[in-house]
Amino acid sequence: MDTAVEALCGDLSAIRAPRGSALSARSWQTEAPLRMLLNNLDPEVAEHPQELVVYGGSGRAARSHDALRAIVRTLLRLADDETLLVQSGKPVGVFRTHEGAPRVLIANSLLVPAWASWSEFRRLEAAGLTMFGQMTAGSWIYIGTQGILQGTYQTFCAAGERHFGSPDLSGRTILTAGLGGMGGAQPLAATMAGAAILCVDVDQRSIDRRLATRYVDEQAGTLDDALARVRAAAAARRPLSVALRGNAADVFPELVARGERFDLVTDQTAAHDPLTGYVPAEVPFEEAAGLRARDPQRYLELASQSIVAHVRAMCDFVRMGCYVFDYGNNLRGEARAGGLEEAFSYPGFVPAYIRPLFCRGIGPFRWAALSGDPADIAVIDRALRALFPDDVLLQRWLAMAPGKVAFQGLPARICWLGYGDRVKAGLAINELVRVGEVSAPVVIGRDHLDSGSVASPYRETEAMQDGSDAIADWPILNALLNTAAGATWVSVHHGGGVGIGNSIHAGMVVLADGTADAAARLERVLTADPGTGVMRHADAGYEEALDAARAGGLDLPSAPL
């Protein structure tokens, strides 16, 4: 057993999920979480695998290397009537349950509310008692930057529809910052929507990674050069993404001073964790890590000053007539904490563009081929295009993605589907596995950023019309229901996306292995999971959600159906 564990995860710089149909674990029910955990730490996928960091500054897949070994060792021996419990990246118990129960239940970063601060979390983390799981890092369903790519594309298209009357952004310009694990999706999403985009990042490594994976087209050497390229592309209605190395706290104010306007302005730096995710403008990038370790308090003070300058410039862009939106990283919250009273003068992306989709249970639906064979994803792409012929954005996405999206780790795909359609897709995938058109089982999951799985007043639940932004019962109910419905693994996290103290969210993954049992689980889970999103928004009084509940036959005792 120890030899197998070391072969799978002994070298953190070279982890790779097993491929093919041969099992390392006792069944596909346990092989699936094993492969996806290891896939999270594949160097193609993870930002800093040797530190177990998958994305988002400090989002980890496991608490320590020893904890990772223990998780892998347990998954290799876990039976199909047992459930593994994982407490913030550390396996703490195996209990006899039943074959229809989840194989793994995960809780990450959860703190009693009065103690839910970054300072307390970091104290406990330093003591080896917890870890930050972000969203899909600690729930083992991260699929690389593609995981947020289609949602970013969906958001840009929705912004185009709202402000310019069309989801086609040809001839339009976008300004943003951040090319890390999540922000790195922005340049490709923008060009898929037709736009010309300028992306600022302080870390040349992030830029190099996006160039290598074709997420960004070009890098400019100077701000003048970058602007010239973006303006020329927009004038020719030619999609183009241009990276510029620089600090947004310097570049954004400079652009304001020059009077440079953009059609859309946003940001996806990892500002939710200003200590590890945001580099102060006063500190050269090469010196940031040293200051962070030597004097974290001074680092945070400087980061706060830079965030204020960054957001002040974004507020200036609003005054210049640009459409500015927060992309859910708590940049505005950090700026307001730093003394900028006007920080919330522009909206978050969910209330601005996405909430009508959430009301119908529409959100990020992803799948990964455990075989490791890209041909399996191609088969599923074709099947879903045939299954949803009238979904224009989905058709456009599935037509473009195969030629534009480089797989990271196990081949995977994501699209946005809603209540009713997720069940159709899941059952179709299971049938493809059953008849052998897909060569091995497939896992189906989603981001925690979804219709009914999160309470996050600075992001998914910002400005709820009934004032229920901070009510965290909903993601807990989502996790409990997915457990009861028989998802393969279920997780509950704290702080993903916007930082400790600012969100509670839940994730689920369910296996499609071609069996009748899988079909029954898929039908339950993929009905219940998006159904909680419709329920949550119907309870808040959104007419779109009430209409969706009526159309879907949802049983909501307190809703006026």
Phi, psi and omega in degrees: 000313182298325177296318179295319179298314181295324179295326183278323188215018181290325181252105185293344181273354187219032179286139178211130179296142174302151177244172173081192187259356178282133184269140167267324178270187187277341178198171178294335178298330178255335174297325183297306177296327177300309182295320183288325173300310180295324178297324177302331184257005174300133179303337174290338188254307187281145178288318182220073187299329182290343172257006182067015180271123183269310180193175171071036177085296183218022181286115187254157174268334179209158187287322182207170178296321177296321178295321177299313178302318181293321177297312181299315180301320181289319179296327179295330183254354187295134179270166184280003171240024179236154179232128177270133176255130182239120180255107180044058172080010181230127179285127187240347180189151171235128181233147174288124178237253175197168187295334180274357180276162173298148176280333180222136171237131189233134169234129183233131166069013185285129178234149172302135190311316183293344179257005189276075177228158178300320183296316178291320178300314182295326175297315180291324177296317180296332177278000178078023187257348183204179172206162177267120184264002188047222177255288185265359175290305182277001175247008167063039178221023173288138182235028183084187185298336177303334183302330177252353187300310185292327176293324177293317174302314180300318181293314178300319179295320178295322177295319177298316180300316184288315189268331187237001175081008181202142174287351179278116183262020177303132181085357180261156180241148178228140172242133176208177175219154178098114178236030179281206187301323179262311182298336180297346177285339190299314183297317181289320178300320181294314181290328175296331176274355175103359189274168167252126189230139174253122185242120182259133174212142183276345187254111180298331179298320178294319178297314180301320181295319180289326175294318183293328182262009176067021175281332175236144186278313190215160170240134177261150182275334182222165177296319178300316180297315181298313180299317181299317180295316182293316181295319180295318180296316180297319179298327180269005183054040182250126178296136179201138173242130183235125176266145176225125176282124180176172178260127183303329180292341172265314189290316183298312177299325178295319178296321176297315181299328179278350182076024181281120180260149174229151180293319178230141177228132178208196183194140172223041167293162182274053185288349177300333177234084188296341179286317183252346187250351184227131182258122179297145181296331183283350185248119174304142184307320183294341181258355187297314183299321179296314179295320180303316181284323186281319186213075184300328181293317178295320178302313181296324178297316180292321178298319179298317178299319180291320179297320177300314179297319179300310183286325176301320178295322178295323175294325176296322177299323176301313180296334178279356177097010176278154173269112186246137176215147175279136181256033165081029180248013179064024176301316180297318180298319178293323179293319178294320176298333178276002174108002181271100186296330185272012188303327183264029179280355172234153190274165168281162185291332182291303178296333182285322191224331195257338188303321177302328176290315178303323180300332179261014179074016182273132179189190188285122182237120187230155178216150180228138180274111181292342176294333188081005185263116179302335180298330178295322177292321178298320178298316181291320176306312181296321181295319182287327175298322178288329184284329184234066186293339185263359180272098190296312181295321178296317179299317180295318180297310183290338174284324184273324190304315183302327181270347187244339187257117176276126178294144173241119183071217178300135179302137185209165177215157176222149169207168177260121177228158184246188180302129183096311181286330179295321178297315180301316181293315181298316179292325177295318178296316179300321180292324177297323176292318183300317184272358176088005176289334169250132198280346180205167180304160183233140172261141180239126179213206180195169169290159170287336174290089184213179189298317186234015191250010188211144166242114186208092187297343176262005183213260190298326182249024175294134172059042172298142189290342176260006179078016186268026186310316190263005180287115186261008175299325189297311178295329177292317176299321178300314181294318179297318181292319177296326175296312180296328181283344175098031173300155183287321166212150186225144182222151172231129184232168178230131168093356183300140176083313188238357173101162182304135180091354189242358180197152168231135186207161186226151178227160176213153173221140180226142185269136170250102182247010177086000182269165176293324177299317178297320179299318179294318178296314180302318181296319180291309186292316185280355166269313184293316188299302177290336177299327178293332176291316176299315179303312184298318182281331173295320179297329178280355174093013179286126182297323179300322180288320177297320177296318179295322178295318178296313182296325182271358180069029179290143179262097183240096190302330184260359182270145179281072181266000000 
